[in-house]
């Protein structure tokens, strides 16, 4: 798909009608199918495992079943290039992949439903990993179909419909299995969840007929076939690829279990224990995880690179499959590609650093019930509204205008929390703050999805979007690790008479219970802790300035229309 400014549509209702088009309604069903397996293979499954008498340390390992979601860009080229036997001729390239992966997810959930974790834990783990892999592959092809099925100005509505369906599925997968397990048993509840994948299959079959899919050729002309030499080269490259994937996955998941198991498998259990200790160290472990991501990617690139001055078929095929999509992007956006990638990386930073909000609400004096009701009920409703507003803005105002507005939304909404820090446990203030933040987050998230979708090109849609969606969360992981230290460091500085000390005067009229428990844990006064939170929220807004600047620069410099490279 070409990337352009997406000219705004006339008429206030034009941006609303797009939500009722056939493609958007199909997207709602596909979003449901995409969101359903996510919780079922770890979060909900962990309760079943606990009921079966398993320890928390064993249960935590099942988090690795979700690792495929972070690494899906590694096999996305197969989705772009490989036809599904029989189905592709009938349904087309994208829809055939959707139906095939949905059937496999259904099969995996059904197999889980027939397993007893107390007697066959390894088998259940294998089924969970299978569901994770096939569900992540389903996400790849659903994203590709969404991008190819609609024009740029409709991508906001398509992204909104996807997110609505996804959230409905998350609520379903988080609540329905528990109710069914309580009334009947876990096996029946997972069998019902498997049947619900029919919603996605129905959506795929109801999807409009797609255009003829373009498979970019891999030019291996003039490279002789040498099976005897190619087999060991393929084997060596795949081993190197798998090694890079293990290291990369351990960094992305912030879980060293996979890497520790690999060390144990080659007879180095001590190294595995050392890696686990490094990963779990706070906050330094995040730097090790980031290093693992970089090293893992470097090893994967090495596995895909051609041998210098030696042209072989494995080198040609792997470098083309993994390298051509990235090369295509840099060629089409020559001169601005780096800025675009930087914008993707920092666009949601203001949201990612807010990873200490539950402690903040508790420190203010809100009860757990109040936090749950406002965040999980009212907050979800406001997010749904924000998602829809983002889709409307893309259709009505144009993609780049909506993207710039979304860049402002995150930082400005964070300033509302600085105001909340001064209100104590006022429930109305909590509703206002969470409402504003969730609308802004839903809006900017939809704009970013629509923008990343516009950057892909025919033949590389699945691979390029999988790369973009994996990239945008990485920088936030490092910065978010420092949130707690910023609050406590600023609080200590305020109490010690430093630059933030004047902020303490703002907290003279707070209720007596505000910040008392949190201050005792942090070793500062309540007013100092409140000052620390204000500094943190100002900081969280300031980190979003980079995204605002980049959004303006990219909007000015990005070509208005870029044709897919042929």
Secondary structure, DSSP 8 states (H G I E B T S, - for coil): ---B-----SSTTHHHHGGGSHHHHHHHHHHHHHHHHHHHTTHHHHHHHHHTT--HHHHHHGGGGGTHHHHGGGTHHHHHH---TTHHHHH-HHHHHHHHHHHHHHHHHHHHHT--TTT-HHHHHHHHHHHHHHHHHHHHHHHHHHHHHS-GGGHHHHHHHHHHHHHHHHHHHHHHHHHHHHHS-HHHHHHHHHHHTHHHHHHHHHS-------------TT----HHHHHHHHHHHHHHHHHHHHHHHHHHTT--HHHHHHHHHTT-HHHHHHHHHHHHSTTTHHHHHHHHHHHHHHHHHHHHS-BTTB--HHHHHHHHHHHHHHHHHHHHTTTTHHHHHHHHHHTTHHHHT---HHHHHHHHT--HHHHHHIIIIIHHHHHHHHHHHHHHHHHHH-HHHHHHHHHHHHHHHHHHHHHHTTT-S-HHHHHHHHHHHHHHHHHHHHHHHHHHHHT--TT-HHHHHHHHHHHTTHHHHHHHTTHHHHHHHHHHHHHTTSTTGGGGGGGTTS-TTTTHHHHHHHTS-HHHHHHHHHHHHHHHHHTTHHHHHHHHHHHHHS-SB-----
